[in-house]
Amino acid sequence: MCRLYENIRLIVLGCLCLVFAGCSSYAPYRYSFSLIEPQNEIRRNDVAEQVMSFVDSDVEFRFVPSTESIRVSIRNKTDHEINVVRDKAEYIDSAGKSHRIHYGIDYEQEVKLFAVNTSSIVPLWRIDPNSEITGYVWINNWPDFHLGQGPGNDPISTPNIHNRMEPFFPRFSFEGEGEDLKGSTFNLVLPIDFDGHISNYTFTFLIDDVVVNGKDI
């Protein structure tokens, strides 16, 4: 009997080693982005991040895209409050498909707030005069908020929330062919409410390059 348990233990360990070895063989994709519409001003370009911005007479936007999220800072340049209409914000992927998004500070908190909300309205995010907010945009793939359930009718829980996170682009080759996205574009629509008048700011980003294992694809 002891011999049987020992054999089972060795088999389990062997399977775990194969799983970890297989996962470690997938190198992550590295993407380079640029903002091509309405303008492209790179504030900082280093190993850590690219900051792209757009400014008009009322607001300033700054963006840092990544595979899982887009960091977005919005500065209110006016002398009155403005609001981000998060319920109408959307991400349009390279295939032209529109996705509802979360825009907030903490992904898990945003999912839970959305999932337990009894209405289809996501609260506005107010920006006071001459002040700035910074948050992150994620794809919202939790449509069954009335039932408190997520994709596949999974219950709302921390592991399920993070396991079910949908990235903007493949992080590894087993998630999709990231190399096919080189040269493609995607859009981010951020509606801003100026005292009852809504302006839909639409930004178009270009995927300039995709790198894996330190090599251009």
C-alpha positions in Angstrom: 0.0 0.0 0.0 2.8 2.4 0.9 4.4 1.6 -2.5 1.2 2.5 -4.2 0.9 5.8 -2.5 4.6 6.6 -3.3 3.9 5.8 -7.0 0.9 8.1 -7.0 2.9 10.9 -5.3 5.6 10.6 -8.0 3.0 10.7 -10.8 1.4 13.8 -9.4 4.7 15.5 -8.9 5.7 14.6 -12.5 2.5 16.0 -13.9 3.0 19.2 -11.9 6.5 19.6 -13.3 5.2 19.1 -16.8 2.5 21.8 -16.2 5.0 24.3 -14.9 7.6 23.6 -17.5 5.0 24.0 -20.2 3.7 27.3 -18.8 7.2 28.7 -18.4 7.9 28.1 -22.1 5.4 30.8 -23.1 7.2 34.1 -23.4 5.0 37.2 -22.9 4.1 39.5 -25.8 5.4 43.1 -25.5 3.4 45.7 -27.3 4.3 49.3 -28.4 1.5 51.8 -28.9 0.9 55.3 -30.2 -2.0 57.6 -30.1 -2.8 58.6 -33.7 -6.2 60.4 -33.3 -6.8 63.1 -32.3 -3.1 63.7 -31.7 0.0 61.9 -30.5 2.2 63.5 -28.0 4.5 61.2 -26.1 5.3 62.7 -22.7 7.7 60.0 -21.6 9.2 57.1 -23.5 11.3 54.7 -21.5 11.4 51.0 -20.6 8.6 51.4 -18.1 5.9 53.1 -20.0 4.7 55.4 -22.8 2.5 58.3 -21.8 0.4 59.7 -24.6 -1.8 62.8 -24.2 -4.5 65.0 -25.8 -5.3 68.5 -24.6 -8.1 70.9 -25.6 -9.4 74.0 -23.9 -11.5 72.0 -21.4 -9.7 68.8 -20.5 -6.4 67.0 -20.8 -6.2 63.2 -21.2 -3.1 61.0 -20.6 -2.9 57.3 -21.5 -0.7 54.4 -20.7 -2.0 51.2 -22.5 -1.0 47.7 -21.5 -2.3 44.2 -22.2 -4.7 44.1 -19.3 -5.7 47.7 -18.8 -5.3 51.3 -20.0 -4.3 53.9 -17.4 -6.2 57.1 -18.0 -5.7 60.4 -16.3 -8.2 63.2 -17.0 -7.6 66.8 -15.9 -10.5 69.2 -15.7 -9.2 72.6 -16.9 -12.6 74.4 -16.4 -13.9 76.4 -13.4 -16.9 74.0 -12.9 -17.2 70.3 -12.3 -17.4 67.8 -15.2 -18.3 64.1 -15.1 -17.1 61.0 -16.9 -20.1 59.2 -18.2 -18.8 55.7 -17.5 -22.0 54.0 -18.4 -21.5 55.1 -22.1 -17.8 54.6 -22.3 -16.6 51.8 -24.6 -13.6 50.0 -26.1 -13.7 49.1 -29.7 -11.2 46.3 -30.6 -9.2 45.9 -33.8 -12.1 43.8 -35.3 -14.5 46.7 -34.8 -16.4 45.0 -31.9 -17.6 47.2 -29.1 -17.1 46.3 -25.5 -18.5 47.8 -22.3 -15.7 48.8 -19.9 -14.9 49.5 -16.3 -13.2 52.7 -15.5 -12.0 52.9 -11.9 -9.2 52.4 -9.5 -9.5 48.8 -8.4 -10.6 46.1 -10.8 -12.1 43.7 -8.3 -14.1 46.5 -6.6 -15.4 47.8 -10.0 -16.6 44.3 -10.9 -18.4 43.8 -7.6 -20.0 47.2 -7.7 -21.2 46.5 -11.2 -22.4 43.0 -10.4 -24.6 43.9 -7.4 -26.0 47.1 -9.0 -29.7 46.7 -9.5 -29.8 49.2 -12.4 -28.0 49.3 -15.7 -26.5 52.7 -14.9 -22.9 53.0 -13.8 -22.4 56.1 -11.6 -20.7 59.2 -13.1 -17.2 60.0 -12.0 -17.0 63.6 -11.0 -13.9 65.7 -11.6 -13.8 69.0 -9.6 -12.7 72.3 -11.2 -9.0 72.4 -11.9 -8.4 68.9 -10.6 -7.5 65.5 -12.0 -8.5 61.9 -11.6 -6.5 58.8 -12.6 -8.0 55.4 -13.1 -7.8 52.2 -15.2 -9.9 51.0 -18.0 -10.7 47.2 -18.2 -13.0 45.2 -20.4 -16.3 44.6 -18.6 -17.2 41.0 -19.3 -19.6 40.6 -16.4 -23.0 41.3 -18.0 -25.2 39.3 -15.7 -25.1 41.9 -12.9 -28.7 41.6 -12.0 -28.1 38.0 -10.9 -24.8 38.6 -9.2 -23.1 36.3 -11.6 -20.3 36.6 -14.1 -19.2 34.9 -17.3 -20.4 31.3 -17.4 -22.7 32.0 -14.4 -19.8 31.8 -12.0 -20.5 33.3 -8.6 -18.9 36.6 -7.7 -15.7 35.8 -5.8 -12.1 37.2 -5.8 -10.6 34.1 -7.6 -13.3 34.1 -10.3 -13.0 37.8 -10.9 -9.3 37.7 -11.6 -9.4 34.3 -13.4 -12.1 35.7 -15.7 -10.4 39.0 -16.5 -10.4 39.5 -20.2 -7.2 41.2 -21.5 -7.3 43.8 -24.3 -4.7 41.7 -26.2 -3.1 38.3 -25.8 -0.6 38.2 -23.1 0.9 34.9 -24.2 0.7 32.8 -27.3 -1.8 30.3 -25.8 -4.3 33.3 -25.4 -4.1 34.2 -29.1 -1.8 35.3 -31.8 -0.6 38.7 -30.7 1.7 39.0 -33.7 -1.4 39.4 -35.9 -2.2 42.7 -34.1 0.9 44.5 -35.3 -0.3 47.5 -37.4 -3.9 47.3 -36.2 -5.8 50.0 -34.4 -8.3 50.1 -31.5 -10.5 52.9 -30.1 -11.5 54.2 -26.7 -14.6 56.3 -26.3 -14.8 58.5 -23.2 -18.0 60.6 -22.9 -17.6 63.8 -20.7 -20.6 65.6 -19.4 -20.2 69.4 -19.4 -23.2 70.6 -17.4 -25.6 68.5 -19.4 -23.8 68.7 -22.7 -22.0 65.4 -23.5 -18.9 65.3 -25.6 -17.8 61.9 -26.8 -14.0 61.9 -26.9 -12.9 59.2 -29.2 -9.2 58.1 -29.2 -7.6 55.8 -31.8 -4.5 53.9 -30.9 -2.1 52.1 -33.2 -0.2 48.9 -32.2 3.2 49.9 -33.6 5.1 46.7 -32.7 4.8 43.3 -31.0 7.9 41.7 -29.4 8.3 38.3 -28.0 11.6 36.9 -26.6 13.2 40.2 -27.4 12.5 39.8 -31.1 10.3 41.9 -33.3 7.5 39.8 -34.9 
